[in-house]
């Protein structure tokens, strides 16, 4: 829904009576959209785009964010990253009724959601949580009609929450701000380097038509953005 989309200009140049025949929303009826994913190469301090290219920063509009929690009985190394979690929450508050191995009704009461419950590769107890607290950030890139999903690990939750709080304190909805996504180097408690999200505010969206299109897109895609099953690939480990 961002302007300057050369592909969309084909439809926009059609006469009104023909343009109505090509309903993009109707094209998606019965289709479960698989949102393209943006990952983080922590050691390299680069973003991994859906085409596997790696870039130091990019710009887009945050369409929606939501907390998720997920616990896997088996590790990434055992499963290869494509399996859904055994227990999960789609709001970071309570266990989803579709969890195969629910650990607790409320996330706050769950033993897997407490520091010190993590299990290291050698089987020893770690300092972190066994349950992965993450946040999905859905971003509209220029020239794209479907948002991209970037799932942030625990180490970047404070950065995105602080950024959204700063915008809110200024009376700015994050959907009306062009955000530049950068990364900065950080270290965990044992000295391992990783990349921490560094969002920066860009120009504001003041065009009424573009704002209306973003609102419409949010309304239409919010169920898909917040409802799609979680996969282990979404959890980007800081040491990778």
Secondary structure by P-SEA (a helix, b strand, c coil): cccccccccccccccaaaaaaccccccccccccccbbbbbcccccccccccccccccccccccbbbbbbbbbccccccccccccccbbbcccccccccccccccccccccccccccccccccccccccccbbbbbbbbbbcccccbbbbbbbcccaaaaaaaaaaaaaaacccccccbbbbbbbbbbcccbbbbbbbbbbbccccccaaaaaaaaaaaaacaaaaacccccccccccccc
